[in-house]
Amino acid sequence: MEKEKLYGKTLSELAIVVSKEGLPAYTAKQIAGWLYKRGVADIKSMTDLSIKAREIIDEHYEIGLTSPSSESKSSDGTKKYLFRVLHDRFIETAYIPDRERATICVSSQSGCRMGCRFCMTARQGFQGDLTSNEILNQFRSIPEHSSLTNIVYMGMGEPLDNLEEVLRSLEILTSPWGYGWSPGRITVSTVGINDMLKSFLDSTKCNLAVSLHSPFDNERQDLMPVQKAHPVKEVIDTIRSFDFGRQRRVSFEYIVFKGMNDTPLHIKEMARLLNGIRCRVNLIRFHTVPGSDYQSPGMDEMIRFRDMLNNKGITATVRASRGEDINAACGLLSTLKQNKG
Ligand code: SF4
């Protein structure tokens, strides 16, 4: 019989485990400490639990960590890991070192049902939600784990479409009994599912990134079908009505497609849309993917667009392209692996 995984459980879930096994309530906090602070790889190493308690837990549970199945390294130091999930699917995790920062980009679903037209992950369709165990395992099981400074939920999948497991993983990352990370080091990126966004904003203090890609309804809907059910104007109204305080950051991700969404009209409309919101716009150069009609702009076009936005009072930066030599477009590597079987 398959054992239940302990890694990825919150303190209250561990409390249920110990109560079910007839162990003292304080054992839950001890186990959380071993899982998230001391990082043990097996239950036998939890040495402040009695031998009997360890035997009882070991009978039905395992730690539940999984090593990556493959690794690709870019000449710029970026790495992409593939993890096997749901028996025969692969999810991508990126490790991005940048001077004193070391960021991990985690996936929250296998495939995705949002159907963004420019995205390789969308072409895989939706395979399943990742559990809190599978989300956090990406963070815990890469060799660079101990050097990580930031986490972004920007890999495969839409985090707010798997909100329960994402919130569980964020609770473990930010709680004093868990990893104790500051929420300011964590960013969750979403296409903007308005009702889930409200729950996310109320439940955590982590930073928010919203995929904008166009300020015009029709154009955005062509790029991102989610626009029909959740117009970005409503998403922005939610953001505008929420008190982010001084620490919590909001940013908008904007993939620039050559000759399409980088005109003066786009700048004017973005200024109108984002008016009054303390935010940053991250410009991302589109990476051409196989079979796509969209084109990559040149760096000169990116800089020109950034400068025009800045002149209009919108804080915009060009995000450096990383790992272009290792199939940087999210979903490309796992699609290739899945197609190979
Ligand atoms: S861009 Fe993100 S939300 Fe859109 S289909 Fe791809 S993974 Fe899903």
Boltz pocket constraint, residues with backbone or C-beta under 6 A from the ligand:
constraints:
  - pocket:
      binder: B
      contacts: [[A, 111], [A, 112], [A, 113], [A, 114], [A, 115], [A, 116], [A, 119], [A, 120], [A, 121], [A, 122], [A, 155], [A, 156], [A, 157], [A, 158], [A, 191]]
      max_distance: 6.0
